[in-house]
Amino acid sequence: MRRITKHARGLWLNDYVRVIGNHAKGYVKGFKSNGYYVYLTDGLGNYVLNNGKNYINGQQCRLIMHNGNWQKAEQKLSLYKFK
């Protein structure tokens, strides 16, 4: 039986983090291998990729903001065309 992990190694689900190396930012969506790896998504729900993989080493993630388990969405106006 697999249990759902809400936090691991100082990070919680939906925390906003920065990835060291490629400077990507995203929200924590899940954990892999007891928290050694983290799944991140951007504000639109797309996975943040690192070397073609959809998970990132947890030691490369630095906390920007703890969201108290609330998901915040960021959308930029440059993504849309206005007529």
C-alpha positions as CSV (number, residue, x, y, z in Angstrom):
1,M,0.0,0.0,0.0
2,R,1.3,3.4,-1.0
3,R,0.7,6.5,1.2
4,I,0.5,10.0,-0.1
5,T,3.3,12.2,1.3
6,K,2.5,15.8,2.1
7,H,6.0,16.8,3.0
8,A,9.6,15.6,2.6
9,R,13.0,17.0,3.5
10,G,11.7,20.5,4.4
11,L,9.4,20.9,1.4
12,W,5.6,20.6,1.4
13,L,3.1,20.1,-1.4
14,N,2.4,23.3,-3.3
15,D,5.5,25.1,-2.0
16,Y,7.0,27.6,-4.5
17,V,10.6,26.7,-5.2
18,R,13.6,27.7,-7.4
19,V,15.8,25.1,-9.0
20,I,19.5,25.7,-8.7
21,G,21.4,25.4,-12.0
22,N,18.7,26.2,-14.5
23,H,16.9,28.9,-12.4
24,A,13.5,27.4,-13.2
25,K,10.6,28.0,-10.7
26,G,7.7,25.9,-9.9
27,Y,5.2,24.4,-7.4
28,V,5.9,21.1,-5.7
29,K,3.3,18.6,-6.9
30,G,4.7,15.3,-5.5
31,F,7.7,13.4,-4.2
32,K,9.6,10.3,-5.4
33,S,12.0,8.0,-3.6
34,N,11.2,9.2,-0.1
35,G,11.6,12.9,-1.0
36,Y,15.0,12.6,-2.8
37,Y,13.3,13.7,-6.0
38,V,10.5,16.3,-6.4
39,Y,7.9,16.8,-9.1
40,L,7.4,20.5,-10.0
41,T,4.9,22.2,-12.2
42,D,4.7,25.8,-13.5
43,G,1.8,28.1,-13.0
44,L,-0.1,26.6,-15.9
45,G,0.3,23.0,-14.7
46,N,3.1,21.9,-17.0
47,Y,5.9,19.8,-15.5
48,V,9.2,21.6,-15.1
49,L,11.8,19.4,-16.9
50,N,15.4,18.9,-15.9
51,N,17.5,17.0,-18.4
52,G,14.4,15.6,-20.0
53,K,13.0,14.2,-16.8
54,N,9.9,15.4,-15.0
55,Y,11.4,15.1,-11.6
56,I,14.2,17.1,-10.0
57,N,16.7,16.3,-7.2
58,G,15.3,17.7,-4.0
59,Q,18.7,19.1,-3.0
60,Q,18.6,21.4,-6.0
61,C,15.4,23.0,-4.9
62,R,15.4,26.2,-2.8
63,L,12.2,27.4,-1.1
64,I,10.9,30.7,-2.2
65,M,7.5,30.7,-0.5
66,H,5.5,28.2,1.6
67,N,1.8,28.3,0.4
68,G,0.2,26.6,3.4
69,N,-0.9,23.8,1.1
70,W,-2.9,26.2,-1.1
71,Q,-2.1,26.2,-4.8
72,K,-1.6,29.6,-6.4
73,A,-1.7,30.1,-10.1
74,E,0.3,32.6,-12.0
75,Q,-0.6,33.5,-15.5
76,K,1.1,36.1,-17.6
77,L,-0.8,38.3,-20.0
78,S,1.9,37.7,-22.7
79,L,0.5,34.2,-23.1
80,Y,-2.8,35.5,-24.5
81,K,-3.7,37.5,-27.6
82,F,-6.1,40.3,-27.1
83,K,-8.2,41.4,-30.1
